[in-house]
Amino acid sequence: MRIKRIVPAPPLQDVFPSVDLSQMDALIARYKGKKGKLIPLLQGTQALFGYIPREAFLKLNRETGLSLSELYGVATFYAQFRLTPSGKHIIKMCHGTACHVQNVTAITDELLDFLEVKDGGTTADGLFTVETVACLGCCSLAPVMMVDEETHGKLTPKEAVKIIKEIRRNEIQ
């Protein structure tokens, strides 16, 4: 019987870029000693870095006294928080009832195949992150996707890919 060797994962600093934690000082000072600071601190940290880096959790724990389990528990409970860097453009695919009935699954699958990512993943070039959401509130436009703040409705798989190709083309120029 052969045993397969397990290769250890690379250290986090090799996977994620380092961040300048001094950017958090003003944010921490604003909420120091206040009640209900946990969520605003996490939101502010994410606004600074685009996600909440591991080092930021440690700094928040050290400087505010909030426990790591409390910080991490809230950050993983709410979908608004990210623990990994996201792409420059966020693609939200609506999977609410109206969009589901209009076959958004086929559109999502086509887009994921085209971008070569899984749901929640970011493209190798760091340009796009694709995520499915419960509802975008645009049921009359079903099926819908939102790229950053722009909504695209009445989509087909080909139209969705065309929109993403156009954004990529504009980024390259």
PyMOL commands that place a pseudoatom at each C-alpha (Angstrom):
pseudoatom trace, name=CA, resn=MET, resi=1, chain=A, elem=C, hetatm=0, pos=[0.000, 0.000, 0.000]
pseudoatom trace, name=CA, resn=ARG, resi=2, chain=A, elem=C, hetatm=0, pos=[1.271, 3.425, -0.953]
pseudoatom trace, name=CA, resn=ILE, resi=3, chain=A, elem=C, hetatm=0, pos=[0.752, 6.502, 1.142]
pseudoatom trace, name=CA, resn=LYS, resi=4, chain=A, elem=C, hetatm=0, pos=[0.392, 9.799, -0.642]
pseudoatom trace, name=CA, resn=ARG, resi=5, chain=A, elem=C, hetatm=0, pos=[2.500, 12.589, 0.800]
pseudoatom trace, name=CA, resn=ILE, resi=6, chain=A, elem=C, hetatm=0, pos=[0.546, 15.672, 1.861]
pseudoatom trace, name=CA, resn=VAL, resi=7, chain=A, elem=C, hetatm=0, pos=[2.149, 18.870, 0.671]
pseudoatom trace, name=CA, resn=PRO, resi=8, chain=A, elem=C, hetatm=0, pos=[1.792, 21.677, 3.217]
pseudoatom trace, name=CA, resn=ALA, resi=9, chain=A, elem=C, hetatm=0, pos=[-0.051, 24.811, 2.142]
pseudoatom trace, name=CA, resn=PRO, resi=10, chain=A, elem=C, hetatm=0, pos=[2.119, 27.851, 1.476]
pseudoatom trace, name=CA, resn=PRO, resi=11, chain=A, elem=C, hetatm=0, pos=[2.300, 30.403, 4.302]
pseudoatom trace, name=CA, resn=LEU, resi=12, chain=A, elem=C, hetatm=0, pos=[-0.422, 33.052, 4.167]
pseudoatom trace, name=CA, resn=GLN, resi=13, chain=A, elem=C, hetatm=0, pos=[2.059, 35.820, 3.381]
pseudoatom trace, name=CA, resn=ASP, resi=14, chain=A, elem=C, hetatm=0, pos=[2.890, 33.983, 0.129]
pseudoatom trace, name=CA, resn=VAL, resi=15, chain=A, elem=C, hetatm=0, pos=[-0.777, 33.721, -0.866]
pseudoatom trace, name=CA, resn=PHE, resi=16, chain=A, elem=C, hetatm=0, pos=[-2.045, 37.186, 0.081]
pseudoatom trace, name=CA, resn=PRO, resi=17, chain=A, elem=C, hetatm=0, pos=[-0.234, 40.475, -0.350]
pseudoatom trace, name=CA, resn=SER, resi=18, chain=A, elem=C, hetatm=0, pos=[0.872, 42.241, 2.805]
pseudoatom trace, name=CA, resn=VAL, resi=19, chain=A, elem=C, hetatm=0, pos=[-1.144, 45.264, 3.893]
pseudoatom trace, name=CA, resn=ASP, resi=20, chain=A, elem=C, hetatm=0, pos=[-0.302, 48.517, 5.657]
pseudoatom trace, name=CA, resn=LEU, resi=21, chain=A, elem=C, hetatm=0, pos=[-2.128, 48.128, 8.961]
pseudoatom trace, name=CA, resn=SER, resi=22, chain=A, elem=C, hetatm=0, pos=[-1.373, 51.722, 9.967]
pseudoatom trace, name=CA, resn=GLN, resi=23, chain=A, elem=C, hetatm=0, pos=[-4.278, 52.682, 7.686]
pseudoatom trace, name=CA, resn=MET, resi=24, chain=A, elem=C, hetatm=0, pos=[-6.565, 51.246, 10.386]
pseudoatom trace, name=CA, resn=ASP, resi=25, chain=A, elem=C, hetatm=0, pos=[-5.363, 53.587, 13.157]
pseudoatom trace, name=CA, resn=ALA, resi=26, chain=A, elem=C, hetatm=0, pos=[-7.891, 56.378, 12.484]
pseudoatom trace, name=CA, resn=LEU, resi=27, chain=A, elem=C, hetatm=0, pos=[-10.717, 53.834, 12.176]
pseudoatom trace, name=CA, resn=ILE, resi=28, chain=A, elem=C, hetatm=0, pos=[-9.844, 52.201, 15.490]
pseudoatom trace, name=CA, resn=ALA, resi=29, chain=A, elem=C, hetatm=0, pos=[-9.503, 55.588, 17.197]
pseudoatom trace, name=CA, resn=ARG, resi=30, chain=A, elem=C, hetatm=0, pos=[-12.987, 56.608, 15.964]
pseudoatom trace, name=CA, resn=TYR, resi=31, chain=A, elem=C, hetatm=0, pos=[-14.650, 53.573, 17.596]
pseudoatom trace, name=CA, resn=LYS, resi=32, chain=A, elem=C, hetatm=0, pos=[-12.413, 53.018, 20.635]
pseudoatom trace, name=CA, resn=GLY, resi=33, chain=A, elem=C, hetatm=0, pos=[-14.514, 52.664, 23.789]
pseudoatom trace, name=CA, resn=LYS, resi=34, chain=A, elem=C, hetatm=0, pos=[-17.845, 52.810, 21.940]
pseudoatom trace, name=CA, resn=LYS, resi=35, chain=A, elem=C, hetatm=0, pos=[-20.566, 50.178, 22.140]
pseudoatom trace, name=CA, resn=GLY, resi=36, chain=A, elem=C, hetatm=0, pos=[-21.610, 48.428, 18.936]
pseudoatom trace, name=CA, resn=LYS, resi=37, chain=A, elem=C, hetatm=0, pos=[-18.214, 48.936, 17.311]
pseudoatom trace, name=CA, resn=LEU, resi=38, chain=A, elem=C, hetatm=0, pos=[-17.653, 45.421, 15.974]
pseudoatom trace, name=CA, resn=ILE, resi=39, chain=A, elem=C, hetatm=0, pos=[-19.524, 45.644, 12.661]
pseudoatom trace, name=CA, resn=PRO, resi=40, chain=A, elem=C, hetatm=0, pos=[-18.444, 49.232, 11.853]
pseudoatom trace, name=CA, resn=LEU, resi=41, chain=A, elem=C, hetatm=0, pos=[-14.820, 48.229, 12.498]
pseudoatom trace, name=CA, resn=LEU, resi=42, chain=A, elem=C, hetatm=0, pos=[-15.114, 45.251, 10.159]
pseudoatom trace, name=CA, resn=GLN, resi=43, chain=A, elem=C, hetatm=0, pos=[-16.875, 47.364, 7.513]
pseudoatom trace, name=CA, resn=GLY, resi=44, chain=A, elem=C, hetatm=0, pos=[-14.245, 50.089, 7.776]
pseudoatom trace, name=CA, resn=THR, resi=45, chain=A, elem=C, hetatm=0, pos=[-11.410, 47.597, 7.552]
pseudoatom trace, name=CA, resn=GLN, resi=46, chain=A, elem=C, hetatm=0, pos=[-12.929, 46.049, 4.451]
pseudoatom trace, name=CA, resn=ALA, resi=47, chain=A, elem=C, hetatm=0, pos=[-13.411, 49.505, 2.918]
pseudoatom trace, name=CA, resn=LEU, resi=48, chain=A, elem=C, hetatm=0, pos=[-9.681, 50.130, 3.392]
pseudoatom trace, name=CA, resn=PHE, resi=49, chain=A, elem=C, hetatm=0, pos=[-8.359, 46.871, 1.940]
pseudoatom trace, name=CA, resn=GLY, resi=50, chain=A, elem=C, hetatm=0, pos=[-11.218, 45.450, -0.156]
pseudoatom trace, name=CA, resn=TYR, resi=51, chain=A, elem=C, hetatm=0, pos=[-11.342, 42.474, 2.218]
pseudoatom trace, name=CA, resn=ILE, resi=52, chain=A, elem=C, hetatm=0, pos=[-10.442, 41.762, 5.840]
pseudoatom trace, name=CA, resn=PRO, resi=53, chain=A, elem=C, hetatm=0, pos=[-6.878, 40.454, 6.035]
pseudoatom trace, name=CA, resn=ARG, resi=54, chain=A, elem=C, hetatm=0, pos=[-5.814, 38.029, 8.765]
pseudoatom trace, name=CA, resn=GLU, resi=55, chain=A, elem=C, hetatm=0, pos=[-3.418, 40.623, 10.179]
pseudoatom trace, name=CA, resn=ALA, resi=56, chain=A, elem=C, hetatm=0, pos=[-6.312, 43.096, 10.521]
pseudoatom trace, name=CA, resn=PHE, resi=57, chain=A, elem=C, hetatm=0, pos=[-8.202, 40.667, 12.772]
pseudoatom trace, name=CA, resn=LEU, resi=58, chain=A, elem=C, hetatm=0, pos=[-5.130, 40.427, 14.986]
pseudoatom trace, name=CA, resn=LYS, resi=59, chain=A, elem=C, hetatm=0, pos=[-4.754, 44.224, 15.145]
pseudoatom trace, name=CA, resn=LEU, resi=60, chain=A, elem=C, hetatm=0, pos=[-8.451, 44.694, 15.976]
pseudoatom trace, name=CA, resn=ASN, resi=61, chain=A, elem=C, hetatm=0, pos=[-8.133, 42.087, 18.714]
pseudoatom trace, name=CA, resn=ARG, resi=62, chain=A, elem=C, hetatm=0, pos=[-5.026, 43.726, 20.186]
pseudoatom trace, name=CA, resn=GLU, resi=63, chain=A, elem=C, hetatm=0, pos=[-6.227, 47.310, 20.050]
pseudoatom trace, name=CA, resn=THR, resi=64, chain=A, elem=C, hetatm=0, pos=[-9.952, 47.026, 20.807]
pseudoatom trace, name=CA, resn=GLY, resi=65, chain=A, elem=C, hetatm=0, pos=[-10.118, 44.003, 23.093]
pseudoatom trace, name=CA, resn=LEU, resi=66, chain=A, elem=C, hetatm=0, pos=[-12.674, 42.285, 20.847]
pseudoatom trace, name=CA, resn=SER, resi=67, chain=A, elem=C, hetatm=0, pos=[-12.002, 38.550, 20.823]
pseudoatom trace, name=CA, resn=LEU, resi=68, chain=A, elem=C, hetatm=0, pos=[-10.778, 36.866, 17.668]
pseudoatom trace, name=CA, resn=SER, resi=69, chain=A, elem=C, hetatm=0, pos=[-13.655, 34.390, 17.810]
pseudoatom trace, name=CA, resn=GLU, resi=70, chain=A, elem=C, hetatm=0, pos=[-16.174, 37.238, 18.044]
pseudoatom trace, name=CA, resn=LEU, resi=71, chain=A, elem=C, hetatm=0, pos=[-14.567, 39.143, 15.149]
pseudoatom trace, name=CA, resn=TYR, resi=72, chain=A, elem=C, hetatm=0, pos=[-14.237, 36.074, 12.956]
pseudoatom trace, name=CA, resn=GLY, resi=73, chain=A, elem=C, hetatm=0, pos=[-17.719, 34.817, 13.885]
pseudoatom trace, name=CA, resn=VAL, resi=74, chain=A, elem=C, hetatm=0, pos=[-19.361, 38.036, 12.710]
pseudoatom trace, name=CA, resn=ALA, resi=75, chain=A, elem=C, hetatm=0, pos=[-17.156, 38.318, 9.603]
pseudoatom trace, name=CA, resn=THR, resi=76, chain=A, elem=C, hetatm=0, pos=[-18.048, 34.785, 8.492]
pseudoatom trace, name=CA, resn=PHE, resi=77, chain=A, elem=C, hetatm=0, pos=[-21.738, 35.075, 9.371]
pseudoatom trace, name=CA, resn=TYR, resi=78, chain=A, elem=C, hetatm=0, pos=[-22.526, 38.104, 7.196]
pseudoatom trace, name=CA, resn=ALA, resi=79, chain=A, elem=C, hetatm=0, pos=[-22.166, 37.754, 3.425]
pseudoatom trace, name=CA, resn=GLN, resi=80, chain=A, elem=C, hetatm=0, pos=[-21.019, 41.383, 3.088]
pseudoatom trace, name=CA, resn=PHE, resi=81, chain=A, elem=C, hetatm=0, pos=[-17.589, 40.553, 4.501]
pseudoatom trace, name=CA, resn=ARG, resi=82, chain=A, elem=C, hetatm=0, pos=[-14.722, 39.087, 2.486]
pseudoatom trace, name=CA, resn=LEU, resi=83, chain=A, elem=C, hetatm=0, pos=[-11.740, 37.239, 3.905]
pseudoatom trace, name=CA, resn=THR, resi=84, chain=A, elem=C, hetatm=0, pos=[-9.857, 37.074, 0.615]
pseudoatom trace, name=CA, resn=PRO, resi=85, chain=A, elem=C, hetatm=0, pos=[-9.076, 39.743, -1.986]
pseudoatom trace, name=CA, resn=SER, resi=86, chain=A, elem=C, hetatm=0, pos=[-11.720, 40.185, -4.659]
pseudoatom trace, name=CA, resn=GLY, resi=87, chain=A, elem=C, hetatm=0, pos=[-11.448, 41.111, -8.298]
pseudoatom trace, name=CA, resn=LYS, resi=88, chain=A, elem=C, hetatm=0, pos=[-11.564, 44.650, -9.609]
pseudoatom trace, name=CA, resn=HIS, resi=89, chain=A, elem=C, hetatm=0, pos=[-15.104, 44.008, -10.891]
pseudoatom trace, name=CA, resn=ILE, resi=90, chain=A, elem=C, hetatm=0, pos=[-17.703, 42.114, -8.861]
pseudoatom trace, name=CA, resn=ILE, resi=91, chain=A, elem=C, hetatm=0, pos=[-20.235, 40.154, -10.912]
pseudoatom trace, name=CA, resn=LYS, resi=92, chain=A, elem=C, hetatm=0, pos=[-23.385, 39.301, -8.952]
pseudoatom trace, name=CA, resn=MET, resi=93, chain=A, elem=C, hetatm=0, pos=[-25.625, 36.690, -10.511]
pseudoatom trace, name=CA, resn=CYS, resi=94, chain=A, elem=C, hetatm=0, pos=[-29.208, 36.855, -9.213]
pseudoatom trace, name=CA, resn=HIS, resi=95, chain=A, elem=C, hetatm=0, pos=[-30.603, 33.448, -8.311]
pseudoatom trace, name=CA, resn=GLY, resi=96, chain=A, elem=C, hetatm=0, pos=[-33.925, 34.631, -6.920]
pseudoatom trace, name=CA, resn=THR, resi=97, chain=A, elem=C, hetatm=0, pos=[-37.173, 32.948, -7.954]
pseudoatom trace, name=CA, resn=ALA, resi=98, chain=A, elem=C, hetatm=0, pos=[-37.856, 35.095, -11.042]
pseudoatom trace, name=CA, resn=CYS, resi=99, chain=A, elem=C, hetatm=0, pos=[-34.306, 34.689, -12.333]
pseudoatom trace, name=CA, resn=HIS, resi=100, chain=A, elem=C, hetatm=0, pos=[-34.274, 30.981, -11.511]
pseudoatom trace, name=CA, resn=VAL, resi=101, chain=A, elem=C, hetatm=0, pos=[-37.456, 30.452, -13.529]
pseudoatom trace, name=CA, resn=GLN, resi=102, chain=A, elem=C, hetatm=0, pos=[-35.826, 32.347, -16.417]
pseudoatom trace, name=CA, resn=ASN, resi=103, chain=A, elem=C, hetatm=0, pos=[-32.861, 29.903, -16.343]
pseudoatom trace, name=CA, resn=VAL, resi=104, chain=A, elem=C, hetatm=0, pos=[-30.166, 32.051, -14.732]
pseudoatom trace, name=CA, resn=THR, resi=105, chain=A, elem=C, hetatm=0, pos=[-28.343, 28.818, -13.867]
pseudoatom trace, name=CA, resn=ALA, resi=106, chain=A, elem=C, hetatm=0, pos=[-27.408, 28.323, -17.527]
pseudoatom trace, name=CA, resn=ILE, resi=107, chain=A, elem=C, hetatm=0, pos=[-26.139, 31.914, -17.707]
pseudoatom trace, name=CA, resn=THR, resi=108, chain=A, elem=C, hetatm=0, pos=[-24.107, 31.518, -14.528]
pseudoatom trace, name=CA, resn=ASP, resi=109, chain=A, elem=C, hetatm=0, pos=[-22.621, 28.228, -15.731]
pseudoatom trace, name=CA, resn=GLU, resi=110, chain=A, elem=C, hetatm=0, pos=[-21.664, 29.780, -19.073]
pseudoatom trace, name=CA, resn=LEU, resi=111, chain=A, elem=C, hetatm=0, pos=[-20.036, 32.747, -17.350]
pseudoatom trace, name=CA, resn=LEU, resi=112, chain=A, elem=C, hetatm=0, pos=[-18.128, 30.579, -14.874]
pseudoatom trace, name=CA, resn=ASP, resi=113, chain=A, elem=C, hetatm=0, pos=[-16.866, 28.398, -17.734]
pseudoatom trace, name=CA, resn=PHE, resi=114, chain=A, elem=C, hetatm=0, pos=[-15.834, 31.432, -19.776]
pseudoatom trace, name=CA, resn=LEU, resi=115, chain=A, elem=C, hetatm=0, pos=[-13.989, 33.035, -16.852]
pseudoatom trace, name=CA, resn=GLU, resi=116, chain=A, elem=C, hetatm=0, pos=[-12.587, 29.690, -15.675]
pseudoatom trace, name=CA, resn=VAL, resi=117, chain=A, elem=C, hetatm=0, pos=[-13.635, 30.190, -12.038]
pseudoatom trace, name=CA, resn=LYS, resi=118, chain=A, elem=C, hetatm=0, pos=[-16.000, 28.639, -9.530]
pseudoatom trace, name=CA, resn=ASP, resi=119, chain=A, elem=C, hetatm=0, pos=[-18.810, 30.501, -7.788]
pseudoatom trace, name=CA, resn=GLY, resi=120, chain=A, elem=C, hetatm=0, pos=[-17.227, 32.976, -5.387]
pseudoatom trace, name=CA, resn=GLY, resi=121, chain=A, elem=C, hetatm=0, pos=[-13.926, 32.771, -7.230]
pseudoatom trace, name=CA, resn=THR, resi=122, chain=A, elem=C, hetatm=0, pos=[-11.714, 35.424, -8.754]
pseudoatom trace, name=CA, resn=THR, resi=123, chain=A, elem=C, hetatm=0, pos=[-10.146, 35.216, -12.208]
pseudoatom trace, name=CA, resn=ALA, resi=124, chain=A, elem=C, hetatm=0, pos=[-6.400, 34.600, -12.443]
pseudoatom trace, name=CA, resn=ASP, resi=125, chain=A, elem=C, hetatm=0, pos=[-5.870, 38.143, -13.733]
pseudoatom trace, name=CA, resn=GLY, resi=126, chain=A, elem=C, hetatm=0, pos=[-7.674, 39.576, -10.681]
pseudoatom trace, name=CA, resn=LEU, resi=127, chain=A, elem=C, hetatm=0, pos=[-10.190, 41.366, -12.880]
pseudoatom trace, name=CA, resn=PHE, resi=128, chain=A, elem=C, hetatm=0, pos=[-13.450, 39.584, -11.958]
pseudoatom trace, name=CA, resn=THR, resi=129, chain=A, elem=C, hetatm=0, pos=[-15.037, 37.940, -8.936]
pseudoatom trace, name=CA, resn=VAL, resi=130, chain=A, elem=C, hetatm=0, pos=[-18.278, 36.058, -9.583]
pseudoatom trace, name=CA, resn=GLU, resi=131, chain=A, elem=C, hetatm=0, pos=[-20.805, 35.441, -6.851]
pseudoatom trace, name=CA, resn=THR, resi=132, chain=A, elem=C, hetatm=0, pos=[-24.383, 34.219, -6.783]
pseudoatom trace, name=CA, resn=VAL, resi=133, chain=A, elem=C, hetatm=0, pos=[-26.820, 36.203, -4.666]
pseudoatom trace, name=CA, resn=ALA, resi=134, chain=A, elem=C, hetatm=0, pos=[-30.331, 35.449, -3.440]
pseudoatom trace, name=CA, resn=CYS, resi=135, chain=A, elem=C, hetatm=0, pos=[-31.988, 38.455, -5.095]
pseudoatom trace, name=CA, resn=LEU, resi=136, chain=A, elem=C, hetatm=0, pos=[-31.032, 41.757, -6.690]
pseudoatom trace, name=CA, resn=GLY, resi=137, chain=A, elem=C, hetatm=0, pos=[-34.574, 43.121, -6.579]
pseudoatom trace, name=CA, resn=CYS, resi=138, chain=A, elem=C, hetatm=0, pos=[-34.924, 43.488, -10.357]
pseudoatom trace, name=CA, resn=CYS, resi=139, chain=A, elem=C, hetatm=0, pos=[-37.455, 40.721, -10.928]
pseudoatom trace, name=CA, resn=SER, resi=140, chain=A, elem=C, hetatm=0, pos=[-39.080, 42.402, -13.928]
pseudoatom trace, name=CA, resn=LEU, resi=141, chain=A, elem=C, hetatm=0, pos=[-35.690, 42.246, -15.720]
pseudoatom trace, name=CA, resn=ALA, resi=142, chain=A, elem=C, hetatm=0, pos=[-35.072, 38.550, -15.000]
pseudoatom trace, name=CA, resn=PRO, resi=143, chain=A, elem=C, hetatm=0, pos=[-32.634, 36.979, -15.534]
pseudoatom trace, name=CA, resn=VAL, resi=144, chain=A, elem=C, hetatm=0, pos=[-30.295, 39.620, -14.097]
pseudoatom trace, name=CA, resn=MET, resi=145, chain=A, elem=C, hetatm=0, pos=[-26.638, 40.124, -13.343]
pseudoatom trace, name=CA, resn=MET, resi=146, chain=A, elem=C, hetatm=0, pos=[-24.993, 43.134, -11.795]
pseudoatom trace, name=CA, resn=VAL, resi=147, chain=A, elem=C, hetatm=0, pos=[-21.433, 44.139, -12.642]
pseudoatom trace, name=CA, resn=ASP, resi=148, chain=A, elem=C, hetatm=0, pos=[-20.217, 46.565, -9.996]
pseudoatom trace, name=CA, resn=GLU, resi=149, chain=A, elem=C, hetatm=0, pos=[-23.156, 49.001, -9.818]
pseudoatom trace, name=CA, resn=GLU, resi=150, chain=A, elem=C, hetatm=0, pos=[-24.552, 48.385, -13.322]
pseudoatom trace, name=CA, resn=THR, resi=151, chain=A, elem=C, hetatm=0, pos=[-27.532, 46.065, -13.760]
pseudoatom trace, name=CA, resn=HIS, resi=152, chain=A, elem=C, hetatm=0, pos=[-27.964, 43.950, -16.907]
pseudoatom trace, name=CA, resn=GLY, resi=153, chain=A, elem=C, hetatm=0, pos=[-31.320, 42.276, -17.456]
pseudoatom trace, name=CA, resn=LYS, resi=154, chain=A, elem=C, hetatm=0, pos=[-33.192, 39.996, -19.853]
pseudoatom trace, name=CA, resn=LEU, resi=155, chain=A, elem=C, hetatm=0, pos=[-29.908, 38.115, -20.343]
pseudoatom trace, name=CA, resn=THR, resi=156, chain=A, elem=C, hetatm=0, pos=[-28.951, 35.082, -22.341]
pseudoatom trace, name=CA, resn=PRO, resi=157, chain=A, elem=C, hetatm=0, pos=[-25.706, 33.178, -21.771]
pseudoatom trace, name=CA, resn=LYS, resi=158, chain=A, elem=C, hetatm=0, pos=[-24.161, 34.739, -24.902]
pseudoatom trace, name=CA, resn=GLU, resi=159, chain=A, elem=C, hetatm=0, pos=[-25.168, 38.278, -23.881]
pseudoatom trace, name=CA, resn=ALA, resi=160, chain=A, elem=C, hetatm=0, pos=[-23.653, 37.833, -20.403]
pseudoatom trace, name=CA, resn=VAL, resi=161, chain=A, elem=C, hetatm=0, pos=[-20.338, 36.661, -21.846]
pseudoatom trace, name=CA, resn=LYS, resi=162, chain=A, elem=C, hetatm=0, pos=[-20.400, 39.513, -24.380]
pseudoatom trace, name=CA, resn=ILE, resi=163, chain=A, elem=C, hetatm=0, pos=[-20.770, 42.077, -21.564]
pseudoatom trace, name=CA, resn=ILE, resi=164, chain=A, elem=C, hetatm=0, pos=[-17.808, 40.600, -19.687]
pseudoatom trace, name=CA, resn=LYS, resi=165, chain=A, elem=C, hetatm=0, pos=[-15.691, 40.459, -22.852]
pseudoatom trace, name=CA, resn=GLU, resi=166, chain=A, elem=C, hetatm=0, pos=[-16.403, 44.154, -23.422]
pseudoatom trace, name=CA, resn=ILE, resi=167, chain=A, elem=C, hetatm=0, pos=[-15.362, 45.074, -19.884]
pseudoatom trace, name=CA, resn=ARG, resi=168, chain=A, elem=C, hetatm=0, pos=[-12.158, 43.025, -20.259]
pseudoatom trace, name=CA, resn=ARG, resi=169, chain=A, elem=C, hetatm=0, pos=[-11.431, 44.682, -23.617]
pseudoatom trace, name=CA, resn=ASN, resi=170, chain=A, elem=C, hetatm=0, pos=[-11.853, 48.149, -22.064]
pseudoatom trace, name=CA, resn=GLU, resi=171, chain=A, elem=C, hetatm=0, pos=[-9.503, 47.215, -19.214]
pseudoatom trace, name=CA, resn=ILE, resi=172, chain=A, elem=C, hetatm=0, pos=[-6.759, 46.136, -21.611]
pseudoatom trace, name=CA, resn=GLN, resi=173, chain=A, elem=C, hetatm=0, pos=[-6.843, 49.389, -23.615]
for i in range(1, 173): cmd.bond("trace and resi %d" % i, "trace and resi %d" % (i + 1))
show_as sticks, trace
zoom trace
